[in-house]
Amino acid sequence: MGLGIAEAAGVDARESFSRELRYSEDAVVVLAGMPGAGKSTLIGRLFPDGAYGDVRVLDSGHVRERWVPVLGVLPYSCWRPLVHLTHYVGVLRAMRGDGPVLVHECATRPWARRLIGWRARRSVRPIHLILLDVPGYLARDGQEARGRVVRSRSMATHCRRWPQLLTQAANDPGNLVPGALSATILNRRQANALEKITFEPSRTRSPQSH
């Protein structure tokens, strides 16, 4: 177990950063962050126009877009549970197959973290974490920019839980997501500098940065 780039949970402690993160080709990588932190933006930049190659990318935003033509006339709050259900069913199915998997996940729901860890262990896959550490006010700005603002009470819960999640990831990634081998914590500047997430044919390699 160990960290990738980051050595501590505090943003000020993170001066180094990587332009590429590398994992084994059978890895499950959980890209975590509060709503509005920039997870979908990062996925869209690193995997443009759905050009995922052999990587299975599971983004709940993509699920929402698929349901909009059918349910878009209704308030999103009415069909949000359906989006979540569809997303996690897709995540579980992807981890049963072959090839690398990249999962978009807020990580503030304990049951979702346990579910991902359980499925990865059942599939004998290594898990690695990438956490986008963005202050609450910037995450809120990100929500407004995308036109989907999380309810104030829900956002307050995300903000309250997030610092503890960072500490858990820094001390022991496996305590955050069962079975996780590493955690890479990126602030906004470091996330913007990241150029690649690549997967290599090795079952034992830990994430490398340079």
Buried (B, 14 or more C-beta within 10 A) or exposed (E): EEBBBBEBBBBEEBEEBBEEBBBBBBBBBBBBBBBBBBBBBBBBEBBEEEEBEEBBBBBBBBBBEEBEEEBEEEEEEEBEEBBBEBBBEBBBEBBEEEBBBBBBBBBBBEEBBEBBBBBBBEBEBBBBBBBBBBBBEBBBEBBEEBEEEBEEEEBEBBBEBBEEBBBBBBBEBBBBBBBBBBBBBBBBEBBBEBEEBBBEEEEEBBBEBE
